[in-house]
Amino acid sequence: MTEVVAALIWRGDKFFICQRPSHKARGDLWEFIGGKVESGETHQAALVRECQEELGVTVSVGDKFMDVTHVYPDLTVHLTLFHAEIAEGEPQKLEHQAFDWITPDEIDGYEFCPADVEILEEIKQSYLA
């Protein structure tokens, strides 16, 4: 199983999402910013590193929002989503082809990675209630 971390970053009533590059697995799908936890790394440290590498920003990592396990045909991921804030910098497209800030009621207008579906449902429940 692959340990993966991601960030739920809010700006007002909108949260941050990224579109995967076309040439990668699950290309063109939308996801939360994040990536794989490397050996010897804490989940929080991995999330700080991934945000730096992929967006050029420094994040402060907060509490866990939720975690899910998802089985893809090519791998199984255990995804932990943390609340996070951008402490320094503005997001840049260093690895993704696009990014956006969306409200919970705009979720259905984007095609997300299957591992994120359960998380997105929880965001709808929590923030549209």
BAZA-714209 format. One record per residue (C-alpha): residue in three letters; x, y, z. Coordinates in steps of 0.5 Angstrom, whole numbers, m for minus. Layout:
r, u, v, w
ALA, X, Y, Z
...
END
This chain:
r, u, v, w
MET, 0, 0, 0
THR, 2, 7, m2
GLU, 2, 12, 3
VAL, 0, 19, 0
VAL, m2, 26, 3
ALA, m6, 32, 1
ALA, m8, 39, 3
LEU, m15, 42, 4
ILE, m13, 49, 3
TRP, m19, 54, 4
ARG, m19, 61, 1
GLY, m25, 64, 4
ASP, m31, 60, 2
LYS, m26, 56, m4
PHE, m21, 51, m3
PHE, m15, 49, m8
ILE, m15, 43, m13
CYS, m10, 42, m19
GLN, m11, 38, m25
ARG, m6, 32, m27
PRO, m2, 33, m33
SER, m5, 29, m39
HIS, 2, 24, m39
LYS, 1, 21, m32
ALA, m3, 16, m29
ARG, m10, 19, m28
GLY, m8, 24, m33
ASP, m13, 30, m34
LEU, m17, 29, m27
TRP, m17, 34, m21
GLU, m14, 32, m14
PHE, m12, 36, m8
ILE, m5, 38, m8
GLY, 0, 33, m5
GLY, 4, 26, m6
LYS, 7, 20, m4
VAL, 10, 20, 3
GLU, 18, 18, 3
SER, 21, 13, 7
GLY, 23, 16, 14
GLU, 18, 22, 13
THR, 12, 24, 17
HIS, 6, 25, 14
GLN, 6, 33, 15
ALA, 13, 33, 13
ALA, 12, 30, 6
LEU, 6, 35, 5
VAL, 10, 41, 6
ARG, 15, 38, 1
GLU, 10, 36, m4
CYS, 7, 43, m4
GLN, 14, 46, m4
GLU, 16, 42, m10
GLU, 9, 42, m14
LEU, 7, 49, m13
GLY, 13, 53, m10
VAL, 9, 55, m4
THR, 10, 53, 4
VAL, 4, 51, 8
SER, 3, 50, 15
VAL, 0, 43, 16
GLY, m6, 43, 21
ASP, m11, 37, 23
LYS, m13, 31, 19
PHE, m19, 32, 16
MET, m20, 25, 14
ASP, m17, 19, 11
VAL, m19, 14, 6
THR, m16, 7, 2
HIS, m17, 7, m5
VAL, m15, 1, m10
TYR, m13, 3, m17
PRO, m12, m2, m22
ASP, m4, m1, m21
LEU, m4, 1, m14
THR, m7, 2, m7
VAL, m7, 8, m4
HIS, m8, 10, 4
LEU, m9, 18, 3
THR, m9, 22, 9
LEU, m12, 29, 8
PHE, m10, 35, 12
HIS, m13, 42, 13
ALA, m7, 47, 11
GLU, m6, 54, 10
ILE, m1, 57, 5
ALA, 4, 61, 9
GLU, 9, 63, 4
GLY, 8, 64, m4
GLU, 3, 64, m9
PRO, 1, 57, m12
GLN, 5, 56, m19
LYS, 4, 51, m24
LEU, 10, 47, m23
GLU, 8, 40, m24
HIS, 0, 41, m26
GLN, m3, 43, m32
ALA, m8, 47, m28
PHE, m11, 49, m22
ASP, m17, 53, m19
TRP, m21, 55, m13
ILE, m28, 52, m12
THR, m33, 52, m7
PRO, m36, 46, m5
ASP, m43, 47, m9
GLU, m38, 47, m15
ILE, m35, 40, m14
ASP, m39, 36, m19
GLY, m37, 41, m25
TYR, m30, 37, m24
GLU, m28, 30, m26
PHE, m24, 28, m20
CYS, m19, 22, m18
PRO, m23, 16, m16
ALA, m19, 16, m9
ASP, m22, 23, m8
VAL, m29, 22, m9
GLU, m31, 20, m1
ILE, m27, 26, 1
LEU, m31, 31, m3
GLU, m37, 28, m1
GLU, m35, 29, 6
ILE, m33, 36, 4
LYS, m40, 37, 1
GLN, m44, 34, 8
SER, m39, 39, 12
TYR, m39, 45, 8
LEU, m46, 45, 5
ALA, m50, 43, 11
END
